[in-house]
Amino acid sequence: MSPDEAAAAAYVASHFRSYGLQTAPHLNGFIQRANVRPTRLAGSTLKIGNVTLEHGDFYVLVSNGTSVIDARTQRLRGAARNKKICSKAVLLAWDLANLDPRQIRAKHVKAILIGSNQKFDFQSYLNPAFSMLSGLPVEGEANIVVLTSRAIQTLNAMPDGAPVSLTIESYQFTLNAVGFLHGTDPDAGAVIISAHLDHLGVGKPDDKNDRIYNGADDDASGVVAVMELAHAFRAFPKPRRSLLFVCYGAEELHGLGVK
């Protein structure tokens, strides 16, 4: 959770309260704490053999929440899908699409280090990463780390089996803003009306070289719509079904707040 996300959740929650909504069943307030494991890049460290990489030479793309990993490297080149993967290894690979997710799961791979020959672009790695890991529970995922070309050059001379120490600093939770409107029929169920509070932050520049992802047409418009609907439904006679208004945190990159 970032301070900005906490401020956004508190803002929406205060409006839910002011509209006269109730707290949702099993919640003591209008903010729900949801346990997740997104990574804070600046606090992570990576050492392979006798080389310690600094932040900027590697980027943690996916973290399974394991804070410290000590393992051995296995280098994969070419048709990696046809190669036998060592148990509990840290894989050095160049293309996620060439990895077999069944082997990754079966061998309990600790981490996957991906080589990048170009300037790191966070978004370009997300779809391949999540496609490969689709279907795994969050706690079953391997950590995925992208290495810059400079880091790859440093590591190329190292033999297979070099010791790896990866320390990942993570935020452990996010905040969801939740409001509830009881319906007239307790047996009719509930309808969830939701949006997400977070956005991508900074990413690939657009045609005007703007790297800030403002999110006005995504999370901001969605949150405003949920707030306006909550305000309107509270002013009208109660509907038959109960209504649950939720603005999720940590949704953008893996739907973590929703889980």
N, C-alpha and C positions, 0 to 999 in steps of 0.2 A: 504494500500500500504506500502511495506517495502522499505527501501533505496536500497536494492539490486535489487528489481523489477524495481524501478525507473531508476537505472543505466543501467539495461538490456534494458529497453524500449528506453532510450536515445541512447544507442549504435546502436540498430537496426534502429531507426529513422534516425540517422546520415548517415547510409549506404544507406537507401532508398533515402535520399536527394542527396548523392554523385553519385548514379546511374543515376540521372536525372529523377526520378519519379516525378509526380505531387502530390499535396495535394488532398485528396479525396474531393468530393463535400460536402459542408457544414462544412468543417474543415478548420481552419486557419493555421494549421501546420501539422507535421508528427506524432504528439502524440495526442491521443484522451483520454480525461479524462472520465472514466466511473464510475458512482455512484454505489457503492456496500456497503455491510455491513459485511465484515468479522471481526472476533473478535480478539482482542489482550488479551490473557489470563491473563497476569501478572497484568493488570490494573483492573480486575474485582473483585468484593467483593460479598459475600453471607452471610446473617444473617438470621437464623431461630430461632424464639423465642429469648432467651437471649444468644444464641451461635453464635459467629462470626467465620466463616470458613476462613482459610487462603489459599492463592494460593498453590496448591499442594494437598489440600484436596478435591478440586472440579475442574472440567474442563468444560468450555463452548464449547459444540460440535456444536450447531447451534444457531445463534442469528438472531432475526428478526429486529434488529436495534433499539429496544426500550432500551434506556440507563438506565432507573430506573424503577423497578417493585416493587410494594407493593401489596401483596395479602395474602391469607390464604392457608394453606396446606390441601390437601386431600390425605390420604394414601390409596393406592390400593394394594391389595394382591390377589393371586390366579387368578381366572378367571376374570380379570379386564374388559374384553369386555362386561361382563354381568352386570357391576355395573354402577349406575347412576353417572355421573360426574357433580360436581357443577360448576356453571357458574363462569368464570374468576378466576379459582383456580390455585394453583401451585400443580401439581400432584407428589406424591412420588411413584414411580413404580420400578419394578425390571426387567421388560422385555418389550422392545418396541413392540415386536411382539404381545403381548397380549392387546395392546391398539387399540381402534377403532378410526381411523382417522376421521370418520364422526362426532363422538362425540367431538373430539378435536376441530374441526372446528366450529361445531354448538355452543359449549359452550364457545368459545373464550378463551381457556385455555391460561394462561399467560406464564407458563413454565412447563417443565417436568423434574423432578429430578430422575435420574436413579441410582440405587444402583449397585456398582461393588464389587464383592468379590475377585477380583484379581488385579494384577498390571494393571494400566490403559494403554490400547493400543488404541490410537486414531483411527486407521484404522478399528478395529473390530466393532466399533459402527457406522461407516459411512453408510454402505449399509442399515442396518435396519432403521436408522433415515431418510434417504432420501426416502426409500421405503414407510415408513409410511406417509411422508409429500408430496409424489409425487402428482402433479396436483395442489398444492397450489401456488398462487403467493408468491413471496418472502416476501411481507409485511404481508401475512396471516399466516406465520409459527409461531409455538410456539417456544420459546427458549428451548433448550435441554441441560441439564447440567448433567454431570456424577460425582457421588460422590464416593470417595474412601471408603473402608471398615471401616477405622477409623472414617470417617465422619458419616457413617451409624450407627455405634455403639453409637455415641454421640446423634444422632437424634432419635433413637429407643424409647427412654423414653418419647418423646414429644407427646402430644395428637394431634389429628386432629384439624385443625383450628388454629394452631400456626402461628403467623404473619411471613411473609417472606419479606425480602428486598434484591433484587438482582440488583446490579449495573454492567453494562456491558460497558467496554471501547472498542470502535471499531474504526478501520480505516474506513473512509467513502468513499474512492474511490480507483480505480486502474488506471493503464495507459496502453493503447494499442498503439503499433507502427503501423502506417497505411501509405501505399504508394499507389498511383493510376497511372495507365497507360491507357490513353484514347485510345479506339479502333477507327477503321475507320468508323464504322457504329453506330451512336448514338442510333438507334432503336433496336440494337441487344442485348442489356442488358449487364450484367457484370458477370464475373466469380470471385468468391472469392477463394483465395489461402491462407490458414491460418495454424498457429501452435500456441502454447502457450509458454509464457516466463517463467512461474513459475513452481515449482515442489514441492514435499511433504516436503522437508527439512529434518527433523529428525523423525524417526519412529521405528517400530519394528526391532530389530537387525536380520541380516542374519546369515548364518551358520558360518561366521567369526567374529560374534559379532560387525559388522559394522552397526551403526544406521543412518549413513548419506545417504540420498537418492540423489545421485549425478545427476541423470536424463540425463546422456549422451545419452541413447538410447530412450529418450522420448522427453522432451521439447528441449534439445540442438540440437539433430539431426533434429528435425522438424523445428526449427527456422533457422538453417543453410540451409536446403532445400528451405525454402521460400525465404531467402536472395539470394541464388544462382539462383533460378528461376526468381526473380525480375531482377537481374543483366543480365541474359541471354535474357529475353524478351525485356529488354530496348535496347539491342544491335542489335536485329533483327528488320526487318520491322514490323510495328504495326499490331497486330492481328485485326480481324473484331470486336470481342467483347472487351469491356474494361476489364481490370484486376485490382482487388482490392487485394493488399497484406496486410495481417493483422497478427500481432503477439500479441495475447491476454495476458493480465494479469489476475490473480485471476481465472484461469480456472480449476485448478486441482481438487478442492474439491467440486465444485458445478457449474462450468461453469459460474461464476458470470461476468467475463469480457465480455463473449460472449453475455450476455443478455443486 
